[in-house]
Amino acid sequence: MAKSYSTMIFLLFALIITVQIATINAAETPAVICKVTINDLMLCLPAVMGKKPPKPTPDCCAVVRKADLQCMCNQKSELGKFGISPEAAMNLPKQCKINVPHGC
């Protein structure tokens, strides 16, 4: 009985360590949307929120250049849920002097 209890404790300990390692690794890997990280997308947030957002910064334009713009176009309908103006978001490539994929 003592041996099976020890085995169960060891397996529980191993499971806890595995979950902690997986959680730590997940926290270190930022989410990616359309080939850019959420952290990078945050650089463009001021340029797509509010009624009269400011022009995008050079850092924001660098993010837009890295992004998969067709993928971003496909996400357009979801932007309003996050307080982001779809019109302002779709205008970012033009403001950054980046060609927009056909059909966006």
MOHU-V615710 format. One record per residue. N is the residue number from 0. RES is the residue in one letter. SS is DSSP state (h for helix, s for strand, l for the rest). NEAR is the number of other C-alpha atoms within 10 Angstrom. Layout:
((N	RES	SS	NEAR) (N	RES	SS	NEAR))
//
This chain:
((0	M	l	6) (1	A	h	7) (2	K	h	8) (3	S	h	9) (4	Y	h	10) (5	S	h	11) (6	T	h	12) (7	M	h	12) (8	I	h	12) (9	F	h	12) (10	L	h	12) (11	L	h	12) (12	F	h	11) (13	A	h	12) (14	L	h	12) (15	I	h	12) (16	I	h	12) (17	T	h	12) (18	V	h	11) (19	Q	h	12) (20	I	h	12) (21	A	h	11) (22	T	h	11) (23	I	h	11) (24	N	h	11) (25	A	h	11) (26	A	h	10) (27	E	h	8) (28	T	l	9) (29	P	l	13) (30	A	l	12) (31	V	s	12) (32	I	s	15) (33	C	l	16) (34	K	l	14) (35	V	s	17) (36	T	s	15) (37	I	h	13) (38	N	h	11) (39	D	h	19) (40	L	h	16) (41	M	h	12) (42	L	h	18) (43	C	h	22) (44	L	h	17) (45	P	h	16) (46	A	h	21) (47	V	h	23) (48	M	s	18) (49	G	l	13) (50	K	l	9) (51	K	l	11) (52	P	l	13) (53	P	l	12) (54	K	l	17) (55	P	l	22) (56	T	l	15) (57	P	h	12) (58	D	h	13) (59	C	h	20) (60	C	h	21) (61	A	h	15) (62	V	h	18) (63	V	h	22) (64	R	h	16) (65	K	h	12) (66	A	l	18) (67	D	l	14) (68	L	h	20) (69	Q	h	14) (70	C	h	14) (71	M	h	18) (72	C	h	17) (73	N	h	12) (74	Q	l	13) (75	K	h	16) (76	S	h	10) (77	E	h	11) (78	L	h	15) (79	G	h	12) (80	K	h	8) (81	F	h	8) (82	G	l	12) (83	I	s	19) (84	S	l	21) (85	P	h	17) (86	E	h	12) (87	A	h	20) (88	A	h	19) (89	M	h	17) (90	N	h	16) (91	L	h	20) (92	P	h	18) (93	K	h	12) (94	Q	h	13) (95	C	l	17) (96	K	l	10) (97	I	l	13) (98	N	l	10) (99	V	l	15) (100	P	l	12) (101	H	l	6) (102	G	l	7) (103	C	l	12))
//
